[in-house]
Amino acid sequence: MQLTSYPFLDKLEPEALLFLEQHIKPISIPKNTLLFYQGDICDNILWLTSGEVRLYTQSDTIEEITLYTLKAGEQCIVNTASLFSGTDAVASAETLTDIKGYLIDVNSVKTLSKMSDVYQNYLFSLYQLRFEELTSLINDIKFKRLDTRILEWLDKQPEKIIETTHEQLAVELGSSRVVISRLLKELEQKGTIILHRGKIERL
């Protein structure tokens, strides 16, 4: 079991750890795979050990907006909430890269949560983390200018030259390609960025 990216396992009760080892299944899933759709009821929990998964929501007024990116060592609260409550997932999940991890079925997850206080505490910590991120996202959308959000998003990327299209950036920020393209051109005219084909360079 290669779950070293989940540090809470070091504190897991022996009985719960044995149960977990007996009820998880390893998986490998390629890039650009939809794991579940908004409106689905999840019947498995994904524990991610490598790769990234994008959680996004859709509405009548906005095609898509990214809520957060799931990384190794994290459990998805959309996935978790749908499974435990038996209700529709409030977002869709798509692999951004090839991923590896483990799946745990609904009955096993519920049993584990009853067996282990450590796992319950981990779940509560996840909700606190994601609620803070989503609150920040809502504040950004409501109060920040879109050109400021574009620059902040670019600054968060690890590389100076970011491979992304105007369409992809629109999806990330919950806007339209036309608006993003116009603002990027204005930022380029101000000398803040340089636009390349399929890339944006932050100056």
N, C-alpha and C positions, 0 to 999 in steps of 0.2 A: 504494500500500500504506500504510494508515493504522495502523501499529503503533508509534506514538511512545510508547505506554504501556509498551512493553517495552524498557527502556534497554539491555539486553545486545546489541540489534541494532546499536548504534553500534560495537560491537567485533567484530561478526561478520566472519569472513574473506570477502573479496570473492567467491570462488567459491561459498561457502555462501550468501551473500546473494542472488546471482543465482539459484541453485537454488531458494531459498525463494520468491522472487518468481514463479518459473515454476510452482510447485506448491501454492500456497494459493488457496482459494476464499472469497470474501466471503459472509457469511450475515447474515440478520436473522431473529430468532425472537421471537414474542410472549411476553408474561408467562404464567406458569402452564403452561408446556410441559415435559413430561418429556423430557429429552435422552437418558437411558439409565436402565435399571432395575438394581437390585441383582441380580447374576447374569448380566447381559449381558456379552458380550465386545466391547470397544470397538474400532472399526476406523478411527476418526478422532480427532485431537486438536483440541480447541477452544482457540483463542487469543482471549480476550475483550478487546474494546476499549471496550465500554460496557455498563453494566447489572450485575446480580448474579445468581449462581446458587447455590442451596442444595444442599449435599451432605448426605444423611441416610441412616441405616441403620435397618433394621427387624429385629425378632426375635420369637420366640414370646412373650416376657415383656413386651416394650415395643413399642408400635405403631410409633413413630418417635422418633429422636433426631437432632438436627442435629449434624453433625461439624464443619463450617465453612462459611463463605460465600466463594465465589469472586468476586473483583472484577477490574476492568480491570487488565491488566498481569500477571496471574497465570495459571499453567497448573495444571490439576487433577491431583493425584497419583493419585487413584483412576482417572481417565481414562487417565493416562500408564502406570500400573502394569499395568492390564488390557491396554492396547495392546501394550506391549513384551513382556509375558510370555505373551500369548494366553490369559489366565485370566479367570475371572469377576470382574466389578467387585464390590467389597465394599460399595458404597453406590449409591444412586440420586441422580440430579441433576435438579433442577427450576428453571426460571427464575423468579426472584422479581420481575423487571421485564422489560420488553422489552429484548432484548439485541442487540448487533452484535459481529461478530468475524470470525474466519477459521477454516476447517477445513483440516487437513492430513491426508492419508490415511496409513495405517500404513506403507506402503513408503517414502513420501517422508520421514516422520519418522525412520525407522530409518536411511535414507541420510544425512539431515542430521546425525544424531548421530554417524555415523562420519566425516563430513567435517569437523565443527567441534568443536574443543576448547572453544570459547566456549559453545556450546549445551550440551555435556556438563556444564560447570561450573554453568550455570544450572539444569539438572535436579537436580544434587546439592544446590544451595542451596534449591530448592523442598522437597525431602524433609526437610532440616534444619528449615525453618520449620514445615512441617505437623506433623512429629513433636513439636515443642515444643508446638504448639497442642493436639494430641490428648492429649499427656501431661498438660497442664493440665486438659483436659476430664475425663479419667479421675480425676484427683485431686479435682476439684470434686465429681464424682458420688459418690465414695467417702467423702470426708472432710468436706464442707461440708453444713450444714443446708440444706434446700430453700428455706426463707424467705430465707436469706442469698443464695442463688444467684438468687432472684427479684429481690431488690433490686440485686444486682450487674448483672444483665442490664438492668434498667431504667436504671441509671446509665450504661450504655454507649450508650444510645440518644441520638441528637442532639437530640431534642425533649423538653421537659418533659412534654408530654401525648403518650403513645404510642398509636397506633391498633393495637390487637391484641385478639384474643379470648382467653378462658381456654383454649380448645382449642388455639389457635396457640401460646400460651405453654407449654402442656403438651408440645407437640411439640418446641419449642425446648429444653426442659429435660429431656426424657425421662421425663415423669411422666404422670399421668392428669388429665383435666379436673376431676374431683371433688376431688382433692387440691389442685390449684392454686387452685380456687375457694375452698376452705376457708381456705387460707393467705392468699389475697388479702383475704378478709373479715377475718381476724385482723389483718393489717397495716393495714387501713383503720381498725379499731377502736382501734389503737395510735396513729393519727394520722400514719402514715408515708406513706400513699398515699390517693388518692380514686378510687373506681371510678365510671366513667361507662359508658354503653352503648357497647360496642365500643372503649373507651379506658381507659387507666390514667394517672392523674396522679401524678407523683412529687413529694412535698413536701420 
